[in-house]
Structures are given as C-alpha cells and as structure tokens.
C-alpha cells in the first residue's frame, strides 16, 4: 500500500487550482463532477507522483482554519499536509517562495523536533496548513 493523494475542500475551485499549480508546481490531471450532486473537483499532480485533490461544493461551510500546528492538533481530523523538501536550506527557500505566492505565515523555518531536521508551516490562501520539512 502507498499514499496516493490528499483531498482539500476549497471555496473557489478555479482560484485554488491556479494557486496550487503555481505555488507547488502542480498540473491538472483531470477535472470531475459527481452526477446527482453539487460536488466538483480537480486532481492536481506533481511530476514526482504525489497528488492533491481540490473539492468544491457551493454550500460548504468553513471548518478549522488553524493559526498554528499546535491549534490544528487540538481538533480531531486532518490538521495539515506535509511536503518534503531535499535539504534544510530548501525549507527556507520554499517557505519564502510560498509566502511570496500568497501563503500565510504560520511558523517560520526552524529546527524540527527530529534531530537534524528543519521545518516550517504556511497556510494556503484558504487557510489549509502546509508543513515543509526536510528528511535528510
């Protein structure tokens, strides 16, 4: 078994698609709608194979929009998605690039709890937490 994708419900499908494609170098794999429902979505794919599925329902209500990883861990369910970068220095560079692309700062780059690792947290323009970590 291996991980395939994470699904995120977003308030604006086109805006979220544009942001994720630009900020994380993703490409649209396919769009879809579920017959008999108001659910539509798009599957985005990175060249290395990981995917993010963006989901949209017009009447969806806001959920957790945590200001920190600690706050997210205080609510049961999905708290964040994590992206691995190649080196500790790439955490800083990726963090800066995502903030420039419109991500919110949630935790600036710093040593991770795992010895020798570096981590940071941002949120997408819709409040979803994204962790950046190296696994050297």
Backbone torsions as a table, in degrees:
resi	resn	phi	psi	omega
1	UNK	NA	144.8	175.4
2	UNK	-145.4	155.9	-179.0
3	UNK	-68.5	139.7	-179.4
4	UNK	-110.0	-54.7	-177.3
5	UNK	-160.7	169.0	170.8
6	UNK	-119.9	142.3	178.6
7	UNK	-108.0	134.0	179.1
8	UNK	-125.2	129.3	174.8
9	UNK	-84.1	128.5	-175.8
10	UNK	-127.2	151.6	-178.5
11	UNK	-79.0	-23.5	-178.5
12	UNK	-135.7	103.0	-173.9
13	UNK	-62.7	-45.7	-178.7
14	UNK	-65.8	-42.8	179.4
15	UNK	-65.6	-41.6	179.7
16	UNK	-66.6	-41.4	178.0
17	UNK	-60.0	-46.8	-179.6
18	UNK	-61.8	-44.0	-178.2
19	UNK	-65.0	-49.4	-178.1
20	UNK	-64.2	-39.9	178.2
21	UNK	-63.3	-44.8	-178.6
22	UNK	-72.4	-49.8	-173.1
23	UNK	-72.2	-35.7	-174.5
24	UNK	-113.8	12.2	178.2
25	UNK	56.7	44.9	177.8
26	UNK	-100.4	160.9	177.1
27	UNK	-129.8	147.3	176.9
28	UNK	-65.4	124.3	175.4
29	UNK	-90.9	-47.7	173.3
30	UNK	-166.6	154.6	174.5
31	UNK	-107.3	161.2	-178.4
32	UNK	-158.0	163.7	167.8
33	UNK	-141.2	150.6	-178.5
34	UNK	-98.2	114.1	-178.3
35	UNK	-54.4	139.5	178.4
36	UNK	80.9	3.5	178.2
37	UNK	-132.7	176.0	175.5
38	UNK	-102.4	18.5	-178.0
39	UNK	-88.7	128.0	173.3
40	UNK	-132.5	165.7	-179.4
41	UNK	-169.5	178.2	177.8
42	UNK	-144.4	138.3	174.7
43	UNK	-99.4	124.8	178.7
44	UNK	-108.7	143.2	-175.0
45	UNK	-133.5	138.2	173.8
46	UNK	-90.5	152.9	179.4
47	UNK	-55.5	-29.3	-178.8
48	UNK	-80.9	-7.5	173.2
49	UNK	114.8	-19.6	-179.6
50	UNK	-75.8	155.9	-173.8
51	UNK	-134.1	153.1	168.5
52	UNK	-126.9	128.0	177.4
53	UNK	-102.4	119.2	177.2
54	UNK	-96.4	129.0	-176.5
55	UNK	-118.1	144.5	179.8
56	UNK	-139.5	130.0	168.7
57	UNK	-128.9	128.4	-175.2
58	UNK	-55.4	-33.8	-176.3
59	UNK	-99.8	15.7	-179.3
60	UNK	-62.9	144.2	179.6
61	UNK	-101.9	148.3	177.7
62	UNK	-61.1	145.9	175.3
63	UNK	-116.1	-149.1	-179.7
64	UNK	-61.9	129.1	171.6
65	UNK	-128.1	78.5	-172.2
66	UNK	-69.5	142.1	176.5
67	UNK	-85.7	-9.3	-179.4
68	UNK	-158.5	161.7	175.6
69	UNK	-62.4	-33.1	179.2
70	UNK	-64.5	-43.1	176.9
71	UNK	-63.6	-42.0	179.5
72	UNK	-60.9	-38.3	-179.7
73	UNK	-70.8	-12.0	177.3
74	UNK	-85.6	-0.2	177.6
75	UNK	-122.2	129.8	179.7
76	UNK	-68.2	144.1	179.3
77	UNK	113.8	-169.8	-178.5
78	UNK	-63.9	124.4	-178.7
79	UNK	-106.0	-31.8	-179.0
80	UNK	-166.7	165.4	168.5
81	UNK	-113.2	151.2	-175.6
82	UNK	-122.8	133.9	177.7
83	UNK	-115.8	129.5	-179.9
84	UNK	-90.3	133.5	174.4
85	UNK	-111.1	168.5	-170.1
86	UNK	-75.4	-36.9	-176.1
87	UNK	-140.2	163.6	176.9
88	UNK	-56.7	-35.3	179.7
89	UNK	-68.1	-28.6	178.2
90	UNK	-70.6	-25.8	174.7
91	UNK	-58.0	-48.8	-179.1
92	UNK	-63.6	-46.6	-177.8
93	UNK	-65.0	-42.1	179.6
94	UNK	-67.3	-42.3	176.1
95	UNK	-55.3	-50.8	-179.5
96	UNK	-60.8	-42.0	-179.1
97	UNK	-64.2	-42.6	-179.7
98	UNK	-69.1	-38.1	177.1
99	UNK	-64.0	-41.7	176.9
100	UNK	-61.8	-32.8	-179.8
101	UNK	-80.7	-0.8	176.4
102	UNK	112.9	3.3	177.3
103	UNK	-72.1	149.3	175.7
104	UNK	-87.8	145.7	178.2
105	UNK	-81.3	126.5	176.2
106	UNK	-118.4	-32.5	175.2
107	UNK	-156.9	115.6	-178.5
108	UNK	-66.2	160.0	-179.1
109	UNK	-56.0	137.3	-178.2
110	UNK	-163.3	169.8	176.0
111	UNK	-61.2	139.7	177.4
112	UNK	-85.2	164.2	176.1
113	UNK	-59.2	-29.2	177.5
114	UNK	-77.0	125.3	-178.1
115	UNK	-54.2	134.2	176.2
116	UNK	84.7	-6.1	-178.4
117	UNK	-99.3	160.6	177.6
118	UNK	-128.8	145.8	-176.6
119	UNK	-145.3	163.8	174.2
120	UNK	-157.9	161.3	175.8
121	UNK	-130.5	137.8	169.4
122	UNK	-128.4	174.3	169.0
123	UNK	-128.0	147.6	176.3
124	UNK	-69.7	173.5	-179.2
125	UNK	-62.1	-7.3	-177.7
126	UNK	-108.6	3.7	175.4
127	UNK	96.9	-1.0	179.8
128	UNK	-75.4	128.8	-179.4
129	UNK	-74.8	137.0	177.4
130	UNK	-128.3	119.8	175.6
131	UNK	-93.0	142.7	173.1
132	UNK	-116.2	132.0	-179.3
133	UNK	-146.9	148.9	170.8
134	UNK	-100.9	152.1	177.2
135	UNK	-129.1	52.9	-178.0
136	UNK	-64.0	NA	NA
